[in-house]
Amino acid sequence: MFAVYADKFSSDDPLSALVVGERPDPEVPAGWTAVRVKAASLNHHDLWSLRGVGLREEALPMILGCDAAGLDEQGNEVVVHAVISDPAWSGDETLDPKRSLLSERYQGTFADTVVVPKGNVVPKPASLSFEEAACLPTAWLTAYRMLFVQGGLKPGDSVLVQGAGGGVATALITLARAGGLRVFATSRDEAKRQRALEIGAHEVFESNARLPRRVDAVMETVGKATWSHSVKSLRPGGTLVISGTTSGPDVANAELTRVFFLQLKIVGSTMGTRGELASLVEMLDTTGTKPLVHDVLPMERASEGFAAMAQGDVFGKVVFTR
């Protein structure tokens, strides 16, 4: 079958490790199902995989891709949940120490077919196209959990989204506005600040600029470059939810005095559960909210999408179609 995969690692030139070609058709274990991929979206996770981050050399060759929407074996339109937990695990699968994402231990979604546990598919509503639905399982699910599960935000609350532009950040802005929150967003780039306004931010600011008021929560995916600003932007008792560190994990000033004196909460967040993915799909279907798609490319041109992400020339999601 056709697939986009990694057969080596390259930290200096990750795109050189990307292969577009053929792989054997997958076997379907008992309790699993094959999904014919109609659309799959690109994440930074895929670029890091080419560098060898989170992927073992003995797992190569590995088909990349965490996210997909397609048709199950009965022809139903479905969205694929990317978190694979241990069969013996019960409860929140994101807390399973043996969990993995598609394309880490199991072959990913950038192919004609992906095989997943039967419990890892969620019905796709007719209101979402395959391209839109393929955006949801990683970036949009991460954003949903950050805002409404780990952040505990409710209509009328205020939130700051750091680093508008990436897949998670644009999802955070769109979902926060759809959920009735007052949304502030930051970016170093003026064009991205204007796009953030277009997709739902009430006000936008340059990175590290002082806000007109402190917020109930900050959604942090940048890390080192924005950490101090995030902590300083919170009201007393506020919550900082972090799901990534794209600028680096090492923080020179953790603002610990401010954290304990203002009784701030710092909460980690990773992906989301199958039930949360179903709730996210229902929210989008009910509100008419649509994921922001930056570009749609046939999977044969996957290298173009990877190059755009590597260059930072993306606002929203890059989607590959079959």
Buried (B, 14 or more C-beta within 10 A) or exposed (E): EBBBBBEEBBEEEBEEBBBBEEBEEBEEEEEBBBBBBBBBBBBBBBBBBBBBEEBEEEBBBBBBBBBBBBBBEEEEBBBBBBBBBEEEEEEBBBEBEEBBBBBBBBBBBBBBBBBBBEBBBBEBBEBBBBBBBBBBBBBBBBBBBBBBBBBBBEEEBBBBBBBBBBBBBBBBBBBBBBBEBBBBBBBEBEEBBEBBBEBBBBBBBEBBEEBEEBBBBBBBBBBBBBBBBBBBBBBEEBBBBBBBBBBEEEBEEEBEEBBEEBEBBBBEBBBBBBEBBBBBBEBBBEEEBBBBBBBBBEBEBBBBBBEBBBEEEBBBBBBBBB
